[in-house]
């Protein structure tokens, strides 16, 4: 999932670079004496650069969040697995019978044990 997001961000960055180069080309191609009446090309380039910078900062933040999210999920899974082990130990030491796990609970436990 993170790889797909990274590819999407890379494509967006590539698209922004293309737009910037295209605008530069159009400015150079047109006559400097007659800029568009409604928009200043220099201002457009500055805006594209500002958008690229904000985009880069945003992708950095998203990448950090993805790493932190994975670490958090790993910590939660480890905590749940350790808790299950402690419950089993207490069960064995006390001899108290616990109700069997439901199918959903067994599946969830298997997924946790598999990922840890």
N, CA, C and O atoms as CSV, one atom per row, in Angstrom:
chain,resi,resn,atom,element,x,y,z
A,1,UNK,N,N,0.825,-1.184,0.000
A,1,UNK,CA,C,0.000,0.000,0.000
A,1,UNK,C,C,0.873,1.253,0.000
A,1,UNK,O,O,0.601,2.204,-0.732
A,2,UNK,N,N,1.917,1.248,0.821
A,2,UNK,CA,C,2.821,2.399,0.887
A,2,UNK,C,C,3.532,2.568,-0.452
A,2,UNK,O,O,3.756,3.695,-0.892
A,3,UNK,N,N,3.894,1.451,-1.111
A,3,UNK,CA,C,4.565,1.529,-2.395
A,3,UNK,C,C,3.670,2.187,-3.439
A,3,UNK,O,O,4.142,2.970,-4.263
A,4,UNK,N,N,2.381,1.867,-3.405
A,4,UNK,CA,C,1.451,2.467,-4.355
A,4,UNK,C,C,1.366,3.972,-4.135
A,4,UNK,O,O,1.330,4.746,-5.091
A,5,UNK,N,N,1.333,4.383,-2.859
A,5,UNK,CA,C,1.284,5.807,-2.542
A,5,UNK,C,C,2.557,6.504,-3.010
A,5,UNK,O,O,2.504,7.607,-3.554
A,6,UNK,N,N,3.706,5.852,-2.796
A,6,UNK,CA,C,4.964,6.441,-3.222
A,6,UNK,C,C,4.986,6.606,-4.739
A,6,UNK,O,O,5.446,7.633,-5.239
A,7,UNK,N,N,4.495,5.607,-5.478
A,7,UNK,CA,C,4.455,5.713,-6.939
A,7,UNK,C,C,3.529,6.843,-7.368
A,7,UNK,O,O,3.837,7.577,-8.308
A,8,UNK,N,N,2.409,6.985,-6.690
A,8,UNK,CA,C,1.485,8.071,-7.022
A,8,UNK,C,C,2.140,9.423,-6.763
A,8,UNK,O,O,1.990,10.347,-7.562
A,9,UNK,N,N,2.858,9.544,-5.661
A,9,UNK,CA,C,3.553,10.799,-5.361
A,9,UNK,C,C,4.653,11.072,-6.385
A,9,UNK,O,O,4.845,12.212,-6.809
A,10,UNK,N,N,5.372,10.026,-6.780
A,10,UNK,CA,C,6.422,10.212,-7.778
A,10,UNK,C,C,5.829,10.671,-9.107
A,10,UNK,O,O,6.395,11.535,-9.777
A,11,UNK,N,N,4.698,10.098,-9.483
A,11,UNK,CA,C,4.043,10.505,-10.728
A,11,UNK,C,C,3.585,11.954,-10.627
A,11,UNK,O,O,3.759,12.729,-11.567
A,12,UNK,N,N,3.007,12.318,-9.501
A,12,UNK,CA,C,2.553,13.699,-9.328
A,12,UNK,C,C,3.735,14.664,-9.407
A,12,UNK,O,O,3.631,15.730,-10.014
A,13,UNK,N,N,4.845,14.293,-8.799
A,13,UNK,CA,C,6.023,15.154,-8.857
A,13,UNK,C,C,6.530,15.267,-10.293
A,13,UNK,O,O,6.912,16.348,-10.740
A,14,UNK,N,N,6.530,14.162,-11.001
A,14,UNK,CA,C,6.934,14.175,-12.408
A,14,UNK,C,C,6.008,15.063,-13.232
A,14,UNK,O,O,6.469,15.819,-14.087
A,15,UNK,N,N,4.718,14.974,-12.982
A,15,UNK,CA,C,3.752,15.822,-13.679
A,15,UNK,C,C,4.012,17.297,-13.398
A,15,UNK,O,O,3.939,18.125,-14.306
A,16,UNK,N,N,4.318,17.628,-12.140
A,16,UNK,CA,C,4.624,19.021,-11.797
A,16,UNK,C,C,5.881,19.505,-12.516
A,16,UNK,O,O,5.937,20.640,-12.990
A,17,UNK,N,N,6.880,18.640,-12.592
A,17,UNK,CA,C,8.103,19.009,-13.317
A,17,UNK,C,C,7.799,19.266,-14.787
A,17,UNK,O,O,8.302,20.222,-15.376
A,18,UNK,N,N,6.974,18.407,-15.373
A,18,UNK,CA,C,6.596,18.585,-16.773
A,18,UNK,C,C,5.874,19.920,-16.973
A,18,UNK,O,O,6.171,20.665,-17.906
A,19,UNK,N,N,4.940,20.203,-16.098
A,19,UNK,CA,C,4.189,21.458,-16.205
A,19,UNK,C,C,5.134,22.652,-16.104
A,19,UNK,O,O,5.019,23.611,-16.867
A,20,UNK,N,N,6.058,22.587,-15.167
A,20,UNK,CA,C,7.005,23.683,-15.003
A,20,UNK,C,C,7.838,23.873,-16.263
A,20,UNK,O,O,8.011,25.002,-16.722
A,21,UNK,N,N,8.356,22.790,-16.828
A,21,UNK,CA,C,9.166,22.888,-18.046
A,21,UNK,C,C,8.334,23.393,-19.214
A,21,UNK,O,O,8.811,24.179,-20.033
A,22,UNK,N,N,7.106,22.946,-19.286
A,22,UNK,CA,C,6.222,23.381,-20.368
A,22,UNK,C,C,5.948,24.889,-20.279
A,22,UNK,O,O,5.967,25.589,-21.291
A,23,UNK,N,N,5.696,25.376,-19.066
A,23,UNK,CA,C,5.451,26.808,-18.876
A,23,UNK,C,C,6.703,27.598,-19.241
A,23,UNK,O,O,6.614,28.633,-19.903
A,24,UNK,N,N,7.855,27.121,-18.819
A,24,UNK,CA,C,9.103,27.800,-19.172
A,24,UNK,C,C,9.269,27.864,-20.692
A,24,UNK,O,O,9.636,28.903,-21.242
A,25,UNK,N,N,9.000,26.762,-21.352
A,25,UNK,CA,C,9.114,26.716,-22.810
A,25,UNK,C,C,8.168,27.713,-23.466
A,25,UNK,O,O,8.558,28.442,-24.378
A,26,UNK,N,N,6.947,27.741,-23.006
A,26,UNK,CA,C,5.961,28.660,-23.583
A,26,UNK,C,C,6.358,30.112,-23.366
A,26,UNK,O,O,6.136,30.956,-24.234
A,27,UNK,N,N,6.938,30.402,-22.227
A,27,UNK,CA,C,7.386,31.771,-21.945
A,27,UNK,C,C,8.520,32.155,-22.890
A,27,UNK,O,O,8.529,33.246,-23.459
A,28,UNK,N,N,9.469,31.247,-23.046
A,28,UNK,CA,C,10.599,31.530,-23.929
A,28,UNK,C,C,10.141,31.662,-25.377
A,28,UNK,O,O,10.680,32.468,-26.135
A,29,UNK,N,N,9.163,30.882,-25.748
A,29,UNK,CA,C,8.669,30.893,-27.115
A,29,UNK,C,C,7.918,32.184,-27.440
A,29,UNK,O,O,8.006,32.714,-28.548
A,30,UNK,N,N,7.197,32.661,-26.469
A,30,UNK,CA,C,6.427,33.890,-26.718
A,30,UNK,C,C,7.357,35.106,-26.674
A,30,UNK,O,O,8.485,35.022,-26.189
A,31,UNK,N,N,6.886,36.182,-27.164
A,31,UNK,CA,C,7.681,37.413,-27.182
A,31,UNK,C,C,7.707,38.034,-25.788
A,31,UNK,O,O,6.667,38.163,-25.143
A,32,UNK,N,N,8.889,38.416,-25.328
A,32,UNK,CA,C,8.964,39.029,-23.998
A,32,UNK,C,C,8.236,40.372,-23.930
A,32,UNK,O,O,7.867,40.827,-22.847
A,33,UNK,N,N,8.033,40.997,-25.069
A,33,UNK,CA,C,7.343,42.286,-25.074
A,33,UNK,C,C,5.842,42.153,-24.887
A,33,UNK,O,O,5.168,43.123,-24.541
A,34,UNK,N,N,5.315,40.955,-25.116
A,34,UNK,CA,C,3.860,40.800,-25.039
A,34,UNK,C,C,3.469,39.632,-24.131
A,34,UNK,O,O,3.034,38.587,-24.615
A,35,UNK,N,N,3.624,39.806,-22.817
A,35,UNK,CA,C,3.190,38.736,-21.904
A,35,UNK,C,C,1.669,38.640,-21.922
A,35,UNK,O,O,0.987,39.591,-22.303
A,36,UNK,N,N,1.135,37.484,-21.508
A,36,UNK,CA,C,-0.317,37.333,-21.466
A,36,UNK,C,C,-0.950,38.462,-20.666
A,36,UNK,O,O,-0.410,38.900,-19.650
A,37,UNK,N,N,-2.069,38.912,-21.126
A,37,UNK,CA,C,-2.687,40.082,-20.501
A,37,UNK,C,C,-3.205,39.791,-19.097
A,37,UNK,O,O,-3.279,40.700,-18.270
A,38,UNK,N,N,-3.560,38.561,-18.818
A,38,UNK,CA,C,-4.174,38.274,-17.519
A,38,UNK,C,C,-3.198,37.714,-16.490
A,38,UNK,O,O,-3.402,37.912,-15.293
A,39,UNK,N,N,-2.122,37.005,-16.930
A,39,UNK,CA,C,-1.223,36.374,-15.977
A,39,UNK,C,C,0.229,36.671,-16.327
A,39,UNK,O,O,0.616,36.708,-17.495
A,40,UNK,N,N,1.006,36.878,-15.296
A,40,UNK,CA,C,2.419,37.129,-15.444
A,40,UNK,C,C,3.138,35.772,-15.444
A,40,UNK,O,O,2.996,35.016,-14.483
A,41,UNK,N,N,3.901,35.443,-16.488
A,41,UNK,CA,C,4.572,34.138,-16.556
A,41,UNK,C,C,5.555,33.901,-15.418
A,41,UNK,O,O,5.701,32.774,-14.945
A,42,UNK,N,N,6.216,34.941,-14.985
A,42,UNK,CA,C,7.164,34.805,-13.876
A,42,UNK,C,C,6.421,34.389,-12.611
A,42,UNK,O,O,6.880,33.536,-11.852
A,43,UNK,N,N,5.279,35.003,-12.407
A,43,UNK,CA,C,4.466,34.652,-11.231
A,43,UNK,C,C,3.994,33.196,-11.317
A,43,UNK,O,O,3.964,32.488,-10.311
A,44,UNK,N,N,3.628,32.758,-12.525
A,44,UNK,CA,C,3.210,31.369,-12.702
A,44,UNK,C,C,4.334,30.413,-12.336
A,44,UNK,O,O,4.104,29.414,-11.654
A,45,UNK,N,N,5.544,30.713,-12.784
A,45,UNK,CA,C,6.689,29.861,-12.450
A,45,UNK,C,C,6.946,29.836,-10.949
A,45,UNK,O,O,7.237,28.785,-10.378
A,46,UNK,N,N,6.837,30.981,-10.324
A,46,UNK,CA,C,7.027,31.032,-8.870
A,46,UNK,C,C,5.967,30.204,-8.152
A,46,UNK,O,O,6.257,29.526,-7.166
A,47,UNK,N,N,4.748,30.267,-8.653
A,47,UNK,CA,C,3.669,29.485,-8.048
A,47,UNK,C,C,3.903,27.991,-8.231
A,47,UNK,O,O,3.673,27.208,-7.309
A,48,UNK,N,N,4.358,27.595,-9.413
A,48,UNK,CA,C,4.655,26.179,-9.648
A,48,UNK,C,C,5.763,25.719,-8.705
A,48,UNK,O,O,5.681,24.632,-8.133
A,49,UNK,N,N,6.783,26.531,-8.543
A,49,UNK,CA,C,7.875,26.186,-7.619
A,49,UNK,C,C,7.365,26.064,-6.188
A,49,UNK,O,O,7.760,25.158,-5.455
A,50,UNK,N,N,6.496,26.971,-5.800
A,50,UNK,CA,C,5.937,26.920,-4.444
A,50,UNK,C,C,5.097,25.657,-4.251
A,50,UNK,O,O,5.148,25.028,-3.195
A,51,UNK,N,N,4.333,25.296,-5.261
A,51,UNK,CA,C,3.523,24.072,-5.180
A,51,UNK,C,C,4.423,22.850,-5.075
A,51,UNK,O,O,4.153,21.938,-4.294
A,52,UNK,N,N,5.490,22.833,-5.861
A,52,UNK,CA,C,6.428,21.707,-5.797
A,52,UNK,C,C,7.038,21.582,-4.406
A,52,UNK,O,O,7.179,20.474,-3.889
A,53,UNK,N,N,7.397,22.695,-3.803
A,53,UNK,CA,C,7.984,22.672,-2.463
A,53,UNK,C,C,6.981,22.145,-1.442
A,53,UNK,O,O,7.314,21.303,-0.609
A,54,UNK,N,N,5.747,22.651,-1.516
A,54,UNK,CA,C,4.708,22.169,-0.589
A,54,UNK,C,C,4.445,20.685,-0.799
A,54,UNK,O,O,4.237,19.949,0.166
A,55,UNK,N,N,4.452,20.247,-2.036
A,55,UNK,CA,C,4.251,18.836,-2.346
A,55,UNK,C,C,5.370,17.986,-1.736
A,55,UNK,O,O,5.108,16.941,-1.140
A,56,UNK,N,N,6.596,18.433,-1.887
A,56,UNK,CA,C,7.744,17.700,-1.347
A,56,UNK,C,C,7.632,17.589,0.176
A,56,UNK,O,O,7.880,16.525,0.742
A,57,UNK,N,N,7.260,18.688,0.836
A,57,UNK,CA,C,7.088,18.655,2.292
A,57,UNK,C,C,5.971,17.690,2.682
A,57,UNK,O,O,6.093,16.942,3.652
A,58,UNK,N,N,4.894,17.716,1.923
A,58,UNK,CA,C,3.763,16.830,2.189
A,58,UNK,C,C,4.164,15.367,2.051
A,58,UNK,O,O,3.818,14.552,2.906
A,59,UNK,N,N,4.890,15.020,0.987
A,59,UNK,CA,C,5.292,13.624,0.795
A,59,UNK,C,C,6.230,13.168,1.909
A,59,UNK,O,O,6.168,12.018,2.342
A,60,UNK,N,N,7.086,14.054,2.368
A,60,UNK,CA,C,7.981,13.715,3.483
A,60,UNK,C,C,7.166,13.399,4.735
A,60,UNK,O,O,7.451,12.434,5.445
A,61,UNK,N,N,6.159,14.213,4.995
A,61,UNK,CA,C,5.299,13.974,6.158
A,61,UNK,C,C,4.546,12.655,6.025
A,61,UNK,O,O,4.433,11.909,6.998
A,62,UNK,N,N,4.033,12.360,4.840
A,62,UNK,CA,C,3.288,11.117,4.621
A,62,UNK,C,C,4.200,9.904,4.800
A,62,UNK,O,O,3.792,8.898,5.379
A,63,UNK,N,N,5.423,10.000,4.306
A,63,UNK,CA,C,6.374,8.897,4.466
A,63,UNK,C,C,6.680,8.652,5.942
A,63,UNK,O,O,6.738,7.503,6.380
A,64,UNK,N,N,6.875,9.724,6.709
A,64,UNK,CA,C,7.121,9.578,8.151
A,64,UNK,C,C,5.920,8.939,8.839
A,64,UNK,O,O,6.074,8.077,9.705
A,65,UNK,N,N,4.726,9.368,8.448
A,65,UNK,CA,C,3.517,8.806,9.050
A,65,UNK,C,C,3.385,7.318,8.734
A,65,UNK,O,O,2.964,6.541,9.590
A,66,UNK,N,N,3.735,6.919,7.530
A,66,UNK,CA,C,3.649,5.509,7.144
A,66,UNK,C,C,4.599,4.657,7.984
A,66,UNK,O,O,4.243,3.562,8.419
A,67,UNK,N,N,5.806,5.167,8.207
A,67,UNK,CA,C,6.773,4.446,9.037
A,67,UNK,C,C,6.261,4.337,10.470
A,67,UNK,O,O,6.320,3.265,11.072
A,68,UNK,N,N,5.765,5.433,11.010
A,68,UNK,CA,C,5.247,5.426,12.378
A,68,UNK,C,C,4.037,4.515,12.504
A,68,UNK,O,O,3.877,3.836,13.518
A,69,UNK,N,N,3.186,4.491,11.489
A,69,UNK,CA,C,2.007,3.627,11.506
A,69,UNK,C,C,2.430,2.157,11.543
A,69,UNK,O,O,1.871,1.368,12.306
A,70,UNK,N,N,3.416,1.789,10.720
A,70,UNK,CA,C,3.888,0.404,10.716
A,70,UNK,C,C,4.489,0.030,12.066
A,70,UNK,O,O,4.238,-1.062,12.577
A,71,UNK,N,N,5.275,0.922,12.641
A,71,UNK,CA,C,5.865,0.652,13.957
A,71,UNK,C,C,4.771,0.475,15.008
A,71,UNK,O,O,4.863,-0.417,15.852
A,72,UNK,N,N,3.750,1.306,14.963
A,72,UNK,CA,C,2.652,1.210,15.918
A,72,UNK,C,C,1.903,-0.108,15.766
A,72,UNK,O,O,1.584,-0.760,16.760
A,73,UNK,N,N,1.624,-0.500,14.540
A,73,UNK,CA,C,0.932,-1.768,14.289
A,73,UNK,C,C,1.767,-2.935,14.805
A,73,UNK,O,O,1.235,-3.854,15.427
A,74,UNK,N,N,3.076,-2.901,14.547
A,74,UNK,CA,C,3.964,-3.956,15.031
A,74,UNK,C,C,3.942,-4.028,16.561
A,74,UNK,O,O,3.889,-5.119,17.129
A,75,UNK,N,N,3.982,-2.876,17.223
A,75,UNK,CA,C,3.951,-2.834,18.688
A,75,UNK,C,C,2.634,-3.396,19.226
A,75,UNK,O,O,2.629,-4.150,20.199
A,76,UNK,N,N,1.536,-3.032,18.601
A,76,UNK,CA,C,0.222,-3.526,19.038
A,76,UNK,C,C,0.139,-5.039,18.869
A,76,UNK,O,O,-0.339,-5.742,19.759
A,77,UNK,N,N,0.603,-5.535,17.728
A,77,UNK,CA,C,0.565,-6.976,17.486
A,77,UNK,C,C,1.423,-7.732,18.490
A,77,UNK,O,O,1.029,-8.792,18.976
A,78,UNK,N,N,2.582,-7.195,18.795
A,78,UNK,CA,C,3.463,-7.831,19.779
A,78,UNK,C,C,2.810,-7.840,21.158
A,78,UNK,O,O,2.865,-8.848,21.863
A,79,UNK,N,N,2.200,-6.734,21.544
A,79,UNK,CA,C,1.529,-6.644,22.838
A,79,UNK,C,C,0.377,-7.648,22.931
A,79,UNK,O,O,0.210,-8.312,23.954
A,80,UNK,N,N,-0.404,-7.755,21.878
A,80,UNK,CA,C,-1.522,-8.715,21.881
A,80,UNK,C,C,-0.996,-10.141,21.966
A,80,UNK,O,O,-1.538,-10.952,22.716
A,81,UNK,N,N,0.047,-10.457,21.211
A,81,UNK,CA,C,0.612,-11.813,21.245
A,81,UNK,C,C,1.147,-12.134,22.639
A,81,UNK,O,O,0.938,-13.238,23.142
A,82,UNK,N,N,1.838,-11.177,23.269
A,82,UNK,CA,C,2.366,-11.392,24.623
A,82,UNK,C,C,1.229,-11.561,25.635
A,82,UNK,O,O,1.316,-12.393,26.538
A,83,UNK,N,N,0.179,-10.780,25.481
A,83,UNK,CA,C,-0.981,-10.902,26.372
A,83,UNK,C,C,-1.625,-12.272,26.231
A,83,UNK,O,O,-2.005,-12.889,27.225
A,84,UNK,N,N,-1.747,-12.745,25.003
A,84,UNK,CA,C,-2.331,-14.077,24.781
A,84,UNK,C,C,-1.475,-15.164,25.436
A,84,UNK,O,O,-2.009,-16.108,26.018
A,85,UNK,N,N,-0.165,-15.033,25.344
A,85,UNK,CA,C,0.735,-16.007,25.974
A,85,UNK,C,C,0.563,-15.992,27.489
A,85,UNK,O,O,0.533,-17.045,28.127
A,86,UNK,N,N,0.448,-14.780,28.068
A,86,UNK,CA,C,0.264,-14.686,29.520
A,86,UNK,C,C,-1.069,-15.306,29.942
A,86,UNK,O,O,-1.143,-15.989,30.964
A,87,UNK,N,N,-2.108,-15.069,29.165
A,87,UNK,CA,C,-3.418,-15.652,29.474
A,87,UNK,C,C,-3.328,-17.172,29.425
A,87,UNK,O,O,-3.893,-17.850,30.284
A,88,UNK,N,N,-2.636,-17.712,28.446
A,88,UNK,CA,C,-2.477,-19.164,28.354
A,88,UNK,C,C,-1.688,-19.714,29.545
A,88,UNK,O,O,-2.019,-20.779,30.065
A,89,UNK,N,N,-0.652,-18.997,29.978
A,89,UNK,CA,C,0.136,-19.433,31.132
A,89,UNK,C,C,-0.712,-19.423,32.402
A,89,UNK,O,O,-0.669,-20.363,33.195
A,90,UNK,N,N,-1.480,-18.351,32.586
A,90,UNK,CA,C,-2.358,-18.276,33.757
A,90,UNK,C,C,-3.377,-19.413,33.705
A,90,UNK,O,O,-3.667,-20.034,34.727
A,91,UNK,N,N,-3.901,-19.677,32.558
A,91,UNK,CA,C,-4.868,-20.759,32.371
A,91,UNK,C,C,-4.242,-22.101,32.762
A,91,UNK,O,O,-4.867,-22.897,33.463
A,92,UNK,N,N,-3.027,-22.346,32.316
A,92,UNK,CA,C,-2.353,-23.613,32.623
A,92,UNK,C,C,-2.026,-23.730,34.110
A,92,UNK,O,O,-2.136,-24.812,34.687
A,93,UNK,N,N,-1.624,-22.622,34.733
A,93,UNK,CA,C,-1.237,-22.661,36.138
A,93,UNK,C,C,-2.436,-22.800,37.063
A,93,UNK,O,O,-2.340,-23.449,38.105
A,94,UNK,N,N,-3.542,-22.211,36.706
A,94,UNK,CA,C,-4.708,-22.245,37.583
A,94,UNK,C,C,-5.643,-23.393,37.271
A,94,UNK,O,O,-6.430,-23.796,38.127
A,95,UNK,N,N,-5.575,-23.922,36.073
A,95,UNK,CA,C,-6.457,-25.009,35.693
A,95,UNK,C,C,-7.881,-24.558,35.391
A,95,UNK,O,O,-8.771,-25.391,35.220
A,96,UNK,N,N,-8.099,-23.270,35.325
A,96,UNK,CA,C,-9.428,-22.744,35.012
A,96,UNK,C,C,-9.701,-22.966,33.529
A,96,UNK,O,O,-8.859,-22.690,32.674
A,97,UNK,N,N,-10.888,-23.466,33.250
A,97,UNK,CA,C,-11.242,-23.679,31.856
A,97,UNK,C,C,-11.810,-22.400,31.261
A,97,UNK,O,O,-12.666,-21.740,31.848
A,98,UNK,N,N,-11.321,-22.083,30.114
A,98,UNK,CA,C,-11.817,-20.930,29.385
A,98,UNK,C,C,-12.722,-21.420,28.266
A,98,UNK,O,O,-12.548,-22.520,27.742
A,99,UNK,N,N,-13.679,-20.595,27.915
A,99,UNK,CA,C,-14.539,-20.977,26.797
A,99,UNK,C,C,-13.703,-20.979,25.527
A,99,UNK,O,O,-12.805,-20.150,25.380
A,100,UNK,N,N,-13.977,-21.879,24.624
A,100,UNK,CA,C,-13.182,-21.935,23.393
A,100,UNK,C,C,-13.360,-20.665,22.563
A,100,UNK,O,O,-14.388,-19.991,22.629
A,101,UNK,N,N,-12.343,-20.369,21.794
A,101,UNK,CA,C,-12.390,-19.189,20.946
A,101,UNK,C,C,-13.367,-19.407,19.793
A,101,UNK,O,O,-13.509,-20.514,19.274
A,102,UNK,N,N,-14.024,-18.341,19.415
A,102,UNK,CA,C,-14.910,-18.415,18.256
A,102,UNK,C,C,-14.051,-18.481,16.988
A,102,UNK,O,O,-12.837,-18.287,17.042
A,103,UNK,N,N,-14.678,-18.750,15.876
A,103,UNK,CA,C,-13.959,-18.826,14.605
A,103,UNK,C,C,-13.279,-17.492,14.286
A,103,UNK,O,O,-12.135,-17.460,13.834
A,104,UNK,N,N,-13.991,-16.403,14.525
A,104,UNK,CA,C,-13.436,-15.070,14.271
A,104,UNK,C,C,-12.229,-14.821,15.169
A,104,UNK,O,O,-11.213,-14.292,14.717
A,105,UNK,N,N,-12.341,-15.202,16.442
A,105,UNK,CA,C,-11.233,-15.005,17.382
A,105,UNK,C,C,-10.024,-15.850,16.991
A,105,UNK,O,O,-8.888,-15.382,17.062
A,106,UNK,N,N,-10.269,-17.100,16.576
A,106,UNK,CA,C,-9.155,-17.963,16.142
A,106,UNK,C,C,-8.459,-17.380,14.913
A,106,UNK,O,O,-7.231,-17.369,14.834
A,107,UNK,N,N,-9.237,-16.907,13.974
A,107,UNK,CA,C,-8.663,-16.319,12.758
A,107,UNK,C,C,-7.832,-15.091,13.104
A,107,UNK,O,O,-6.721,-14.922,12.601
A,108,UNK,N,N,-8.375,-14.237,13.963
A,108,UNK,CA,C,-7.640,-13.033,14.371
A,108,UNK,C,C,-6.342,-13.412,15.086
A,108,UNK,O,O,-5.299,-12.807,14.838
A,109,UNK,N,N,-6.401,-14.397,15.960
A,109,UNK,CA,C,-5.212,-14.846,16.688
A,109,UNK,C,C,-4.169,-15.395,15.725
A,109,UNK,O,O,-2.979,-15.120,15.877
A,110,UNK,N,N,-4.601,-16.164,14.743
A,110,UNK,CA,C,-3.673,-16.713,13.757
A,110,UNK,C,C,-2.998,-15.602,12.952
A,110,UNK,O,O,-1.808,-15.676,12.643
A,111,UNK,N,N,-3.771,-14.585,12.622
A,111,UNK,CA,C,-3.207,-13.468,11.861
A,111,UNK,C,C,-2.168,-12.718,12.692
A,111,UNK,O,O,-1.125,-12.315,12.177
A,112,UNK,N,N,-2.453,-12.538,13.959
A,112,UNK,CA,C,-1.506,-11.850,14.847
A,112,UNK,C,C,-0.249,-12.676,15.004
A,112,UNK,O,O,0.861,-12.155,14.892
A,113,UNK,N,N,-0.416,-13.968,15.262
A,113,UNK,CA,C,0.757,-14.829,15.453
A,113,UNK,C,C,1.582,-14.910,14.185
A,113,UNK,O,O,2.811,-14.963,14.247
A,114,UNK,N,N,0.926,-14.922,13.037
A,114,UNK,CA,C,1.633,-14.998,11.766
A,114,UNK,C,C,2.456,-13.754,11.500
A,114,UNK,O,O,3.562,-13.838,10.966
A,115,UNK,N,N,1.919,-12.597,11.871
A,115,UNK,CA,C,2.606,-11.332,11.573
A,115,UNK,C,C,3.704,-11.007,12.574
A,115,UNK,O,O,4.568,-10.179,12.288
A,116,UNK,N,N,3.688,-11.633,13.724
A,116,UNK,CA,C,4.703,-11.326,14.759
A,116,UNK,C,C,5.930,-12.144,14.586
A,116,UNK,O,O,6.874,-12.012,15.364
